[in-house]
Amino acid sequence: MELLILGVFTAFNFIVLKVKLEKGRILDFGFDLGSVIVLTAIFGGTLGGMSIAMVASFIISFTLLLFPPKLFKESF
């Protein structure tokens, strides 16, 4: 059951990343991809750790999809 849940969250996470890339939200995509890499590096190595990393990454991705980061928009 845990593998099924991990697979669903992983699929949703990559779908959200694909949508961001197609919409041209490069800054958002880069920040999101960086969070995926960091979480995988921190929690990688065990199935439980990867489950935590994927669920956390999906929550971050979905939140950034709804509320895009405004890191550099005020500067330009």
C-alpha positions in Angstrom: 0.0 0.0 0.0 2.9 2.4 0.8 4.3 1.8 -2.7 1.0 2.7 -4.3 0.7 5.9 -2.3 4.4 6.8 -3.1 3.7 6.2 -6.8 0.6 8.4 -6.8 2.4 11.3 -5.1 5.4 10.9 -7.4 3.1 11.0 -10.5 1.2 14.0 -9.3 4.5 15.7 -8.5 5.8 15.2 -12.0 2.5 16.3 -13.5 2.7 19.6 -11.6 6.3 20.1 -12.7 5.3 19.4 -16.4 2.4 21.9 -16.1 4.8 24.6 -14.7 7.3 24.0 -17.5 4.6 24.2 -20.2 3.3 27.4 -18.8 6.8 29.0 -18.9 7.1 29.4 -15.2 10.9 28.7 -15.3 11.8 30.3 -12.0 9.0 28.4 -10.2 10.1 25.2 -12.0 13.7 25.7 -11.0 12.8 26.3 -7.4 10.5 23.3 -7.3 13.0 21.0 -8.9 15.7 22.2 -6.5 13.4 21.3 -3.6 12.8 17.8 -5.0 16.6 17.3 -5.3 17.3 18.6 -1.8 14.5 16.5 -0.2 15.7 13.4 -2.0 19.2 13.9 -0.8 18.1 14.5 2.7 15.6 11.6 3.0 16.9 9.2 0.4 18.1 5.8 1.1 15.1 4.2 2.7 11.5 3.6 1.5 10.1 5.6 4.4 12.5 8.5 3.7 11.6 8.6 0.0 7.9 8.5 1.0 8.4 11.5 3.2 10.4 13.3 0.5 7.8 12.7 -2.3 4.8 13.7 -0.2 6.6 16.8 1.0 7.8 17.6 -2.5 4.3 17.3 -3.8 2.9 19.6 -1.2 5.6 22.2 -2.0 5.0 21.8 -5.8 1.2 22.2 -5.4 1.5 25.2 -3.1 3.9 26.9 -5.6 1.5 26.1 -8.4 -1.3 27.9 -6.6 0.9 30.7 -5.2 3.9 31.4 -7.6 7.0 32.8 -5.9 7.7 36.5 -6.3 11.5 36.3 -5.8 12.7 38.6 -8.6 9.5 40.2 -9.9 9.8 43.3 -7.8 13.4 44.0 -9.0 12.5 44.3 -12.7 
